[in-house]
């Protein structure tokens, strides 16, 4: 059992949605946080059948509870019709709800009642380093941080990731009939994994998948809507150098990327490890931003003459490069130095596999595990300071 960073504290006064990709631990978290809440599990076939036939039963069963009671409905996208009852109970009975699901996509696509802002959206990510007492960086980079994948031995983790992709395709894609050509979408997943962390070129991806660019944009939207992927925009503030503006794409978990690319064991020192380490660290930054309710706090910087910084936090508040080497050298500072010329007030950090923190020509060199500790302790930057 892990102590999750996401505490859902606003449920004390408001209703909330809790979205997250499959197997991130939503049900485990709400059971731990709200053990006394009235609970409806729509994955239970009898509960789903009963409320499908008679959604008004929800209102009747909640009205007998004290006002301001807390009610959990797990997997609300399976029965969106209940949202009308939820809406009425929030307004007329002051009931607070925790409504979970893998994403809001089905609710939006079906034109369903999304409660008009009466339930605040929250996201649950895979595990983050902060939540694991005996955190193992190499294991995380190889197996990812979905709880069932991270906890397993390597062989079992691989089989679970294989099953995960199959379930995702079956339940998220086929069941909702949002993709007509499943073979093309399956190929797209592989290509998306190959371009993970790279600037997105819709034309090239469309050619590789044998579909048009419009279809590729729709596929990326599906990954975004189901919280399977995230676009990271370019930092486009131009001072001297022209910058590239295409976004980068990252899947939500490096373990899934490794499976799609057939990377069973990635050793430090290899090119694959460097790519995977960068992805994992970006994954942690995205989670930190989401858990601190910061929208648009992450970008990257890449000029046309190929100066590059992997992560920019806020309005050039912090500039971060990721290197998988065991000893950062002055030659690794090129991108950060170029960025500093245009944004001299930015804090400059290189995250690496160095043994100890140090200062190199005005750049902080932080071992990856040390960087993660400081990130989650708000020592890299205070969330409230990002856009000052």
C-alpha positions as CSV (number, residue, x, y, z in Angstrom):
1,X,0.0,0.0,0.0
2,X,1.3,3.5,-0.9
3,X,0.3,6.8,0.6
4,X,-0.8,8.8,-2.4
5,X,0.0,12.5,-2.7
6,X,-3.5,13.2,-4.1
7,X,-5.7,13.8,-1.0
8,X,-8.8,15.2,-2.6
9,X,-9.2,17.6,0.2
10,X,-11.8,19.8,-1.6
11,X,-14.3,17.0,-1.1
12,X,-14.8,18.4,2.4
13,X,-16.9,21.2,0.9
14,X,-17.5,20.3,-2.8
15,X,-18.3,17.5,-5.1
16,X,-15.5,16.2,-7.4
17,X,-14.7,14.2,-10.4
18,X,-11.6,11.9,-10.1
19,X,-10.3,10.9,-13.5
20,X,-7.3,8.8,-14.2
21,X,-6.1,6.2,-16.7
22,X,-7.0,2.6,-15.9
23,X,-5.1,0.9,-13.0
24,X,-3.7,4.2,-11.5
25,X,-5.4,3.3,-8.3
26,X,-8.6,5.4,-8.2
27,X,-10.8,2.9,-6.4
28,X,-8.1,2.0,-3.9
29,X,-7.6,5.7,-3.1
30,X,-11.2,6.5,-2.6
31,X,-11.8,3.4,-0.4
32,X,-8.8,4.5,1.7
33,X,-9.8,8.2,2.0
34,X,-13.6,7.8,2.3
35,X,-14.3,4.4,4.0
36,X,-17.6,5.6,5.5
37,X,-19.1,7.1,2.3
38,X,-22.1,5.6,0.6
39,X,-20.5,3.7,-2.3
40,X,-21.9,2.7,-5.7
41,X,-19.6,0.5,-7.8
42,X,-20.8,0.5,-11.4
43,X,-18.3,-2.2,-12.2
44,X,-20.5,-4.5,-10.1
45,X,-23.0,-5.9,-12.7
46,X,-25.9,-6.1,-10.2
47,X,-25.4,-2.4,-9.2
48,X,-25.1,-1.3,-12.8
49,X,-28.2,-3.3,-13.9
50,X,-30.3,-2.0,-11.0
51,X,-29.5,1.7,-11.5
52,X,-29.7,1.4,-15.3
53,X,-33.3,0.2,-15.1
54,X,-34.2,2.6,-12.3
55,X,-31.8,5.6,-12.0
56,X,-34.3,7.3,-9.7
57,X,-33.2,4.8,-7.0
58,X,-30.1,6.8,-6.5
59,X,-32.1,9.8,-5.4
60,X,-34.3,7.8,-3.2
61,X,-31.5,6.0,-1.4
62,X,-29.5,9.2,-0.9
63,X,-32.4,11.3,0.3
64,X,-32.7,9.1,3.4
65,X,-29.1,10.0,4.3
66,X,-28.3,13.2,6.3
67,X,-27.8,16.3,4.3
68,X,-24.2,17.0,3.2
69,X,-23.5,13.2,3.1
70,X,-20.6,12.0,0.9
71,X,-21.5,9.5,-1.9
72,X,-19.0,7.8,-4.1
73,X,-20.0,6.6,-7.6
74,X,-17.2,4.5,-9.1
75,X,-17.0,4.5,-13.0
76,X,-19.7,7.1,-13.6
77,X,-19.1,7.0,-17.4
78,X,-20.7,3.6,-17.5
79,X,-24.0,5.2,-16.6
80,X,-24.1,8.9,-17.4
81,X,-27.8,9.1,-16.9
82,X,-27.1,9.1,-13.2
83,X,-25.6,12.6,-13.5
84,X,-29.1,14.1,-13.7
85,X,-29.9,12.6,-10.3
86,X,-26.4,13.6,-9.0
87,X,-27.1,17.2,-10.1
88,X,-30.5,17.3,-8.3
89,X,-29.0,15.9,-5.1
90,X,-26.2,18.4,-5.1
91,X,-28.6,21.4,-5.6
92,X,-31.5,20.2,-3.4
93,X,-29.9,18.0,-0.7
94,X,-26.4,19.4,-0.4
95,X,-25.0,16.0,-1.1
96,X,-21.3,15.8,-1.9
97,X,-20.2,13.3,-4.6
98,X,-16.9,11.7,-5.6
99,X,-17.4,10.6,-9.2
100,X,-14.7,8.5,-10.7
101,X,-13.8,7.3,-14.3
102,X,-11.0,6.7,-16.7
103,X,-11.8,10.0,-18.4
104,X,-14.5,12.6,-19.1
105,X,-14.5,11.7,-22.9
106,X,-17.6,9.6,-22.9
107,X,-19.5,12.1,-20.8
108,X,-18.6,15.0,-23.2
109,X,-19.1,13.0,-26.4
110,X,-22.6,11.9,-25.3
111,X,-23.7,15.4,-24.5
112,X,-24.4,14.3,-20.9
113,X,-25.0,16.5,-17.9
114,X,-21.5,17.4,-16.6
115,X,-23.0,19.2,-13.6
116,X,-22.3,22.8,-14.8
117,X,-19.2,23.3,-12.7
118,X,-20.7,21.8,-9.6
119,X,-18.0,19.1,-9.4
120,X,-14.4,20.0,-9.6
121,X,-12.1,17.8,-11.8
122,X,-9.2,16.0,-10.3
123,X,-6.7,13.6,-11.9
124,X,-4.9,10.6,-10.4
125,X,-1.6,9.7,-12.1
126,X,0.4,6.5,-11.8
127,X,2.6,6.3,-8.7
128,X,5.2,9.0,-8.2
129,X,8.5,8.7,-6.5
130,X,7.3,10.7,-3.5
131,X,4.7,7.9,-2.7
132,X,7.2,5.0,-2.7
133,X,9.3,4.6,0.4
134,X,11.9,2.3,-1.2
135,X,11.8,4.0,-4.6
136,X,14.0,2.4,-7.2
137,X,14.8,4.7,-10.1
138,X,16.1,1.9,-12.4
139,X,13.0,-0.2,-11.8
140,X,10.7,2.8,-12.4
141,X,12.4,3.7,-15.7
142,X,12.0,0.1,-16.9
143,X,8.6,-1.0,-15.6
144,X,6.8,2.3,-15.2
145,X,4.8,3.4,-12.2
146,X,1.3,1.9,-12.6
147,X,1.1,0.2,-9.2
148,X,0.5,-3.4,-10.5
149,X,3.4,-3.0,-13.0
150,X,5.9,-1.3,-10.6
151,X,5.3,-3.8,-7.8
152,X,5.7,-6.9,-9.9
153,X,8.9,-8.8,-10.9
154,X,10.1,-7.9,-14.4
155,X,8.5,-10.9,-16.2
156,X,5.2,-10.4,-14.5
157,X,5.3,-6.7,-15.1
158,X,5.8,-7.3,-18.8
159,X,2.8,-9.6,-19.0
160,X,0.7,-7.1,-17.1
161,X,1.6,-4.4,-19.5
162,X,0.8,-6.6,-22.5
163,X,-2.7,-7.2,-20.9
164,X,-3.1,-3.5,-20.2
165,X,-2.7,-2.6,-23.8
166,X,-5.2,-5.3,-24.8
167,X,-7.8,-4.1,-22.3
168,X,-7.3,-0.5,-23.2
169,X,-7.9,-1.2,-26.9
170,X,-10.9,-3.4,-26.2
171,X,-12.7,-1.3,-23.5
172,X,-11.7,2.3,-24.4
173,X,-11.6,2.0,-28.2
174,X,-13.7,-0.8,-29.5
175,X,-16.5,-0.5,-26.9
176,X,-17.1,3.1,-27.7
177,X,-16.7,2.7,-31.5
178,X,-14.6,5.8,-31.8
179,X,-12.1,4.1,-34.1
180,X,-13.2,2.4,-37.3
181,X,-9.8,1.0,-38.2
182,X,-8.4,-0.7,-35.1
183,X,-5.4,-2.1,-37.0
184,X,-4.4,1.5,-38.0
185,X,-4.9,2.7,-34.4
186,X,-2.8,-0.1,-33.1
187,X,-0.1,0.9,-35.5
188,X,-0.5,4.5,-34.4
189,X,0.1,3.5,-30.8
190,X,3.5,1.9,-31.8
191,X,4.4,5.0,-33.8
192,X,3.4,7.3,-31.0
193,X,5.7,5.3,-28.7
194,X,8.6,5.6,-31.2
195,X,8.1,9.4,-31.3
196,X,7.6,9.7,-27.5
197,X,9.4,12.8,-26.3
198,X,10.0,14.1,-29.8
199,X,8.4,17.0,-31.7
200,X,5.2,15.8,-33.3
201,X,5.2,15.7,-37.1
202,X,1.6,14.8,-38.1
203,X,2.6,14.3,-41.8
204,X,5.3,11.7,-41.0
205,X,3.1,9.9,-38.5
206,X,0.2,9.8,-40.9
207,X,2.4,8.3,-43.6
208,X,3.8,5.7,-41.2
209,X,0.2,4.7,-40.2
210,X,-1.3,4.8,-43.7
211,X,-4.0,7.3,-42.7
212,X,-4.5,11.0,-43.2
213,X,-3.4,13.8,-40.9
214,X,-7.0,14.5,-39.7
215,X,-7.2,10.9,-38.5
216,X,-3.9,11.2,-36.7
217,X,-5.0,14.4,-34.9
218,X,-8.2,12.5,-33.8
219,X,-6.0,9.6,-32.6
220,X,-3.9,12.0,-30.5
221,X,-7.1,13.5,-29.1
222,X,-8.3,10.1,-28.0
223,X,-5.0,9.5,-26.1
224,X,-5.3,13.0,-24.5
225,X,-9.0,12.5,-23.6
226,X,-8.4,9.1,-22.1
227,X,-5.4,10.5,-20.2
228,X,-3.0,8.1,-22.0
229,X,-0.9,10.9,-23.4
230,X,-0.1,14.5,-23.0
231,X,1.2,17.2,-25.4
232,X,3.9,19.4,-24.0
233,X,3.9,22.8,-25.9
234,X,7.0,24.7,-27.0
235,X,8.2,27.7,-25.0
236,X,7.6,30.3,-27.8
237,X,8.7,33.5,-26.2
238,X,11.3,34.8,-28.7
239,X,14.1,37.1,-27.5
240,X,16.9,36.5,-30.0
241,X,16.8,33.0,-31.5
242,X,13.9,31.6,-33.6
243,X,12.3,28.7,-31.8
244,X,10.4,25.6,-33.0
245,X,6.8,25.6,-32.1
246,X,5.6,22.0,-32.6
247,X,4.6,20.3,-29.4
248,X,6.2,17.2,-28.0
249,X,4.1,14.1,-27.0
250,X,4.6,12.0,-24.0
251,X,2.6,8.9,-23.0
252,X,1.4,8.8,-19.4
253,X,3.7,6.0,-18.3
254,X,7.2,5.0,-19.4
255,X,6.5,1.3,-18.8
256,X,3.8,1.3,-21.4
257,X,6.1,3.0,-23.9
258,X,8.8,0.4,-23.2
259,X,6.3,-2.4,-23.9
260,X,5.2,-0.9,-27.2
261,X,8.8,-0.5,-28.3
262,X,9.8,-4.0,-27.1
263,X,12.3,-2.7,-24.6
264,X,12.5,-5.4,-21.9
265,X,15.5,-4.3,-19.9
266,X,17.1,-0.9,-20.2
267,X,20.5,-0.5,-18.8
268,X,22.1,2.8,-17.6
269,X,24.5,4.1,-20.2
270,X,22.4,3.1,-23.2
271,X,20.6,5.6,-25.5
272,X,17.3,3.9,-24.6
273,X,17.9,4.6,-20.9
274,X,18.5,8.2,-21.6
275,X,15.2,8.6,-23.5
276,X,13.4,6.6,-20.8
277,X,14.9,8.6,-18.0
278,X,13.8,11.9,-19.6
279,X,10.3,10.6,-20.1
280,X,10.0,9.4,-16.5
281,X,11.2,12.7,-15.1
282,X,8.8,14.6,-17.4
283,X,6.1,12.3,-16.1
284,X,6.9,13.3,-12.5
285,X,6.8,17.0,-13.3
286,X,3.4,16.7,-15.1
287,X,2.0,14.9,-12.0
288,X,3.5,17.5,-9.6
289,X,1.9,20.3,-11.7
290,X,-1.5,18.6,-11.8
291,X,-1.5,17.8,-8.1
292,X,-0.8,21.5,-7.5
293,X,-3.6,22.6,-9.8
294,X,-1.2,24.3,-12.2
295,X,-2.3,24.4,-15.9
296,X,0.2,25.2,-18.6
297,X,3.2,25.1,-16.3
298,X,5.5,22.9,-18.5
299,X,7.0,23.6,-21.9
300,X,10.3,22.8,-23.7
301,X,12.6,25.1,-25.7
302,X,14.3,24.2,-29.1
303,X,15.8,26.7,-31.4
304,X,16.3,26.4,-35.2
305,X,20.0,26.2,-34.6
306,X,19.4,23.2,-32.3
307,X,19.9,24.7,-28.8
308,X,17.5,22.8,-26.6
309,X,16.2,22.6,-23.0
310,X,14.0,19.7,-22.1
311,X,11.7,21.3,-19.6
312,X,10.8,25.0,-18.8
313,X,8.7,25.5,-15.7
314,X,6.4,28.5,-15.7
315,X,7.4,31.7,-17.5
316,X,11.0,30.8,-17.7
317,X,11.2,30.4,-13.9
318,X,13.3,27.1,-14.1
319,X,15.1,25.6,-17.0
320,X,15.9,21.8,-16.7
321,X,18.0,19.5,-18.9
322,X,18.0,15.7,-18.4
323,X,21.2,13.7,-18.9
324,X,21.7,10.0,-18.1
325,X,25.5,10.3,-17.7
326,X,27.2,9.7,-14.4
327,X,29.3,12.9,-14.5
328,X,28.0,16.0,-16.2
329,X,30.6,17.9,-18.2
330,X,30.7,21.6,-19.3
331,X,29.8,20.4,-22.8
332,X,26.4,19.3,-21.5
333,X,25.6,22.9,-20.6
334,X,25.2,24.3,-24.1
335,X,21.4,24.4,-24.2
336,X,21.0,25.9,-20.7
337,X,23.7,28.5,-21.4
338,X,21.9,29.6,-24.6
339,X,18.6,29.8,-22.8
340,X,20.2,31.8,-19.9
341,X,21.4,34.4,-22.4
342,X,17.8,35.1,-23.3
343,X,16.3,34.5,-19.8
344,X,19.0,35.3,-17.3
345,X,16.8,35.1,-14.3
346,X,15.9,31.4,-14.9
347,X,17.2,28.9,-12.4
348,X,19.3,26.4,-14.4
349,X,19.4,22.7,-13.5
350,X,20.8,19.5,-15.0
351,X,19.4,16.3,-13.7
352,X,21.7,13.3,-14.1
353,X,23.1,10.2,-12.5
354,X,25.8,12.1,-10.7
355,X,26.6,10.8,-7.3
356,X,26.2,14.1,-5.5
357,X,24.7,17.6,-6.1
358,X,27.2,20.2,-7.2
359,X,27.5,23.6,-9.0
360,X,29.1,23.7,-12.4
361,X,29.6,27.0,-14.1
362,X,26.4,28.4,-12.5
363,X,24.3,25.4,-13.3
364,X,23.0,23.1,-10.5
365,X,23.8,19.4,-11.1
366,X,21.3,17.3,-9.3
367,X,21.2,13.5,-9.1
368,X,17.8,12.3,-10.4
369,X,16.6,11.0,-7.0
370,X,17.7,14.2,-5.3
371,X,15.9,16.3,-8.0
372,X,12.7,14.2,-7.3
373,X,12.9,14.7,-3.6
374,X,13.3,18.5,-4.0
375,X,10.5,18.7,-6.7
376,X,8.0,17.1,-4.3
377,X,9.2,19.1,-1.4
378,X,8.6,22.3,-3.5
379,X,12.3,23.1,-3.4
380,X,12.8,23.3,-7.2
381,X,10.2,26.0,-7.3
382,X,7.1,27.0,-5.3
383,X,4.0,26.2,-7.2
384,X,2.7,29.7,-6.4
385,X,5.8,31.3,-7.9
386,X,5.8,29.7,-11.3
387,X,4.3,32.7,-13.2
388,X,5.5,35.6,-11.1
